[in-house]
Amino acid sequence: MTQATNTDISSNFRNGVKVDLIGLSRYYKDVAALKSMNLSASPGELVVLLGPSGCGKTTALRALAGLEVLDGGTVMIGSKDVTRLPASKRNIGMVFQSYSLFPNMTAKANVEFGLKVRKVSSSERSKRSAELLDLIGLSSQADRYPHQLSGGQQQRVALARALAIKPEVLLLDEPLSALDAKVRSQLRDEIRRIQLELGITTFFVTHDQEEALALADRIAVMRAGEIEQIDTPLSVYSQPTTEFVAEFVGKVNRLAGVVVSQEKVDVESIGPISYDSKNTPFQTGTKVQVLIRPEALGIMISDTGQWRLVSKSFLGASVKLNLTNPAGQRVIVELSTGEATLIEQDSPLSLFGKSDALLVQRA
Amino acid sequence: MASSTNVEESAQSRAGGVSSPGPTELRPKRSRRRWHNGIGTVPFLVYLGLFLVIPAISVVVTAFQSGAGHFTLSNFNEAVHGVYLKSFINSIQLSFAAAIVATVLGVLASLAVCASSNRIVRALVSSGSAVFANTGGVPLAFSFIATVGNFGVITKLLTDAGFNPYDHGFSLYSVFGLTIVYQYFLIPLMVLIMIPPIEALRKEWVDASSSLGATRAQFWRWVGIPLLAPPILAAFIVLFTDAFAAYATAEALTSGTISLVPIQLGALISGNVLAGQTNLGDALGAGMIAIVLVAGFLYAYVQRKASKWLR
């Protein structure tokens, strides 16, 4: 039943469109929420806007939805310029952070709302809401009011409601932030499954890097109204172009070092570590700051080692180790649980680079 | 989980309930706490009993008694005929009209206040409404007489301009005039009641309806008004009963020339009682209580219909 229905639904969506945000600007008095921001999404792509609070990610999403007045720029959906169209005419589905379901309507009536506005016949509305409630696995809750549903169920209904109007673009504004960890992870996977199934171009706003890495085709990391880097999750994580991206996406150690060759940098208290010098070539002898991921460092127990274990945090498959040395430097190293059991509190430890430094920049 | 607890409880009760501290030992403590929680309401309940329940019962009982203390329906018979019937009709018409006008204007004013991003305006309206909602009696009557009375400032200005409203059917000293005067305290009362529920309408609902293609009018039709209907209905009943019981303003403005139930009651309390009308005032009071109760039940019924989504 679900399989057949989903095929029907996805046939309505297999026309994901290209979306272009060109030079979007938005100012609140003198403060810039968006500074001439450019962003494009390919048909059917899921782009995550990731950044800290106040970076402009929600403003960008609301501008795309038509809920925010822009001071400059152009919003293109497909080949159509929608910059001056009101939200109600853009055919964009949007899921909000929370509490956006109409409390006076049942789950079914909420899903049918956009169709009712479009004067779709009652029988067609019922058919479509049944399909969508089936898609999100809430057919049995159709007659419940929002306050009778859990937070996760409410967000599923909000997703079904947004999809009911067969939108050209789907926008999700931190839809999982009010949910507990387990429901969040389940719903995250479900959103991705449905998005892939329907092939709908989607923008997802979050400040949660784990969510961004798990969901995105591409991640746009934002800071102060601008995109710092836009790339695949792997590239954003392993090849950040700026210090901000390196520190915002994943954990990072910041250590002093000296460039010793085209490919190597000698990191203080650790030793030589290789780095990719293609984008940032430095002359030998240049004092630099080296950013290294915790999992890029290895630990050896050696009598001459100066590092000592301060604390261990068990993360399940891996263990996070906090180390310090007599100079007061601190680093975080992440090892597999098996390896970490060998490290004891008073063991003298040496560190070495297992893989490339993340980023090297002039000190 | 629940069933296992039940099993434990029943096992414990079979064993005499002495093995370990269990739910049976906790229960009295909890109920004692609940009893303590209720103690704060006692003064209020005593006050209600002394000044609302006992007088109301006394009024109703006395309304069925003659001057000699015998059971009779003659007080009610008198109350629903002649000038007293007219007073009930006038009072209901006046209260209904005044409450309807104040409800509509009050909701619009509250929406305007809530739409304003100016904090000072909102604070001024809130505190001003609290003051005006409690204004009435002689000062209010005087201010209207001074402005739109027979020789009021505005009446004079209009007369000088060639339009005397009193020559065109307007009179401040009529049910229509009272309806206008009552707005002075009813609209602010409506604003005070309606600001919190309007502020509780979430911006996300407006945004969601826009993104789903709805116009503002469609949002209000299908979401905003259904959500505000229960508080508006509640407020309407409050305004109706407020207007229904208002005495001082009507008395000061019309000197009793318009027959309203509170004014008739006032006259009877002042001693203007004819032979055989000893307990007529109680019958009028009982009638007022009945009307307010009917309004209350109507409200509860409509509220139940309008807010099924809350259950």
Interface residues (C-beta under 8 A of the other chain):
Chain A: R62 A65 G66 L67 P86 A87 S88 K89 R90 N91 I92 G93 M94 F96 Q97 S98 Y99 S100 L101 F102 P103 N104 M105 F113 G114 K116 V117 R118 Y145 H147 A158 R161 A162 I165 L171
Chain B: R202 E204 W205 D207 A208 S209 S210 S211 L212 G213 A214 T215 Q218 W222 V223 P226 L227 W309 L310
